[in-house]
Amino acid sequence: MKRYLHLSLFVLITVLFSVSGALAFGPHDNECTECHSIHEAQGDKIIGVKPLTNLKNPATGKNITGNSTLCLGCHNDDEGIIPIDLKKTHPVGMKPKNVKVPDGRLAKDGTLVCRSCHDPHPANPNYKYLIAATKGGRKMGKFCKVCHSDKRAAEIKKTASPKKKK
């Protein structure tokens, strides 16, 4: 009986650590192979996902280019992995106007990309892989103020904050 109790306890602990690890790191894996592939690269930076280049940028009317195509390789309606609707999200593929974006957050050509706000690597514990903590999305205004004025950040917060459960 003791042997089964120890075995059950071992299995329970193993499952809990596995689940907590998956929850802590979200959809991206710790082994890097979910996004990166040395031998079967389909995009820049040994990306194992085919970049999605046929989506129009609603802000510019042109196809999405650069690193954002790598993110959209998974985050689209066909793949179904938290699909991104480019009409309902922060614009990418354009040079920011009237805002001060921190150094190193823009693409080489000076345009906004997904990585301007997000770091998809599993070591990033922040809400939706944002580059800064937002207390689970409850402090989005503070995050948005990094680039936007107080007024614009307040407007963004109203539409970006997670819905409160009743």
Contacts in CASP RR format, 6 or more apart in sequence:
PFRMAT RR
TARGET T0000
AUTHOR 0000-0000-0000
METHOD contacts of the structure
MODEL  1
MKRYLHLSLFVLITVLFSVSGALAFGPHDNECTECHSIHEAQGDKIIGVK
PLTNLKNPATGKNITGNSTLCLGCHNDDEGIIPIDLKKTHPVGMKPKNVK
VPDGRLAKDGTLVCRSCHDPHPANPNYKYLIAATKGGRKMGKFCKVCHSD
KRAAEIKKTASPKKKK
24 125 0 8 1.000
25 122 0 8 1.000
25 125 0 8 1.000
26 122 0 8 1.000
27 34 0 8 1.000
27 81 0 8 1.000
27 82 0 8 1.000
28 34 0 8 1.000
28 35 0 8 1.000
28 120 0 8 1.000
28 121 0 8 1.000
28 122 0 8 1.000
28 129 0 8 1.000
29 122 0 8 1.000
30 122 0 8 1.000
35 47 0 8 1.000
35 48 0 8 1.000
35 49 0 8 1.000
35 70 0 8 1.000
35 74 0 8 1.000
35 120 0 8 1.000
36 45 0 8 1.000
36 46 0 8 1.000
36 47 0 8 1.000
36 48 0 8 1.000
37 46 0 8 1.000
37 47 0 8 1.000
37 48 0 8 1.000
38 46 0 8 1.000
40 48 0 8 1.000
41 47 0 8 1.000
41 48 0 8 1.000
42 48 0 8 1.000
42 49 0 8 1.000
42 50 0 8 1.000
42 51 0 8 1.000
43 49 0 8 1.000
43 50 0 8 1.000
43 51 0 8 1.000
43 70 0 8 1.000
44 51 0 8 1.000
44 66 0 8 1.000
44 67 0 8 1.000
44 70 0 8 1.000
45 70 0 8 1.000
47 70 0 8 1.000
49 70 0 8 1.000
49 73 0 8 1.000
49 74 0 8 1.000
50 73 0 8 1.000
51 66 0 8 1.000
51 69 0 8 1.000
51 70 0 8 1.000
51 72 0 8 1.000
51 73 0 8 1.000
52 64 0 8 1.000
52 69 0 8 1.000
52 72 0 8 1.000
52 73 0 8 1.000
52 76 0 8 1.000
53 63 0 8 1.000
53 64 0 8 1.000
53 65 0 8 1.000
53 69 0 8 1.000
54 63 0 8 1.000
55 63 0 8 1.000
55 64 0 8 1.000
55 72 0 8 1.000
55 76 0 8 1.000
55 86 0 8 1.000
56 62 0 8 1.000
56 63 0 8 1.000
56 64 0 8 1.000
56 86 0 8 1.000
57 63 0 8 1.000
57 64 0 8 1.000
57 86 0 8 1.000
57 91 0 8 1.000
57 92 0 8 1.000
57 93 0 8 1.000
57 94 0 8 1.000
58 86 0 8 1.000
58 87 0 8 1.000
58 91 0 8 1.000
59 91 0 8 1.000
59 92 0 8 1.000
59 93 0 8 1.000
59 94 0 8 1.000
60 91 0 8 1.000
60 93 0 8 1.000
60 94 0 8 1.000
64 72 0 8 1.000
64 86 0 8 1.000
64 92 0 8 1.000
64 93 0 8 1.000
65 93 0 8 1.000
66 93 0 8 1.000
66 107 0 8 1.000
66 113 0 8 1.000
67 107 0 8 1.000
67 113 0 8 1.000
67 114 0 8 1.000
67 115 0 8 1.000
68 92 0 8 1.000
68 93 0 8 1.000
68 113 0 8 1.000
68 114 0 8 1.000
71 84 0 8 1.000
71 114 0 8 1.000
71 115 0 8 1.000
71 118 0 8 1.000
71 120 0 8 1.000
72 84 0 8 1.000
72 114 0 8 1.000
73 79 0 8 1.000
74 80 0 8 1.000
74 81 0 8 1.000
75 81 0 8 1.000
75 82 0 8 1.000
75 83 0 8 1.000
75 84 0 8 1.000
76 83 0 8 1.000
76 84 0 8 1.000
77 83 0 8 1.000
86 92 0 8 1.000
90 112 0 8 1.000
90 117 0 8 1.000
91 112 0 8 1.000
92 111 0 8 1.000
92 112 0 8 1.000
92 113 0 8 1.000
92 114 0 8 1.000
92 116 0 8 1.000
93 107 0 8 1.000
93 111 0 8 1.000
93 112 0 8 1.000
93 113 0 8 1.000
94 111 0 8 1.000
94 112 0 8 1.000
95 110 0 8 1.000
95 111 0 8 1.000
95 112 0 8 1.000
96 106 0 8 1.000
96 112 0 8 1.000
96 147 0 8 1.000
99 147 0 8 1.000
99 148 0 8 1.000
100 147 0 8 1.000
101 112 0 8 1.000
101 116 0 8 1.000
101 147 0 8 1.000
102 146 0 8 1.000
102 147 0 8 1.000
105 115 0 8 1.000
105 116 0 8 1.000
105 117 0 8 1.000
105 131 0 8 1.000
106 112 0 8 1.000
106 113 0 8 1.000
106 116 0 8 1.000
107 113 0 8 1.000
107 116 0 8 1.000
114 120 0 8 1.000
117 130 0 8 1.000
117 131 0 8 1.000
118 128 0 8 1.000
118 129 0 8 1.000
118 130 0 8 1.000
118 131 0 8 1.000
119 126 0 8 1.000
119 129 0 8 1.000
119 130 0 8 1.000
119 131 0 8 1.000
120 129 0 8 1.000
121 129 0 8 1.000
124 131 0 8 1.000
126 132 0 8 1.000
126 133 0 8 1.000
126 134 0 8 1.000
126 136 0 8 1.000
127 133 0 8 1.000
127 134 0 8 1.000
127 135 0 8 1.000
127 136 0 8 1.000
127 137 0 8 1.000
128 137 0 8 1.000
130 143 0 8 1.000
132 143 0 8 1.000
132 146 0 8 1.000
133 139 0 8 1.000
134 140 0 8 1.000
134 141 0 8 1.000
134 142 0 8 1.000
134 143 0 8 1.000
136 162 0 8 1.000
137 143 0 8 1.000
137 160 0 8 1.000
137 161 0 8 1.000
137 162 0 8 1.000
138 161 0 8 1.000
138 162 0 8 1.000
140 156 0 8 1.000
140 157 0 8 1.000
140 160 0 8 1.000
140 161 0 8 1.000
141 153 0 8 1.000
141 154 0 8 1.000
141 156 0 8 1.000
141 157 0 8 1.000
141 160 0 8 1.000
142 153 0 8 1.000
144 152 0 8 1.000
144 153 0 8 1.000
144 156 0 8 1.000
144 157 0 8 1.000
144 160 0 8 1.000
145 153 0 8 1.000
148 156 0 8 1.000
END
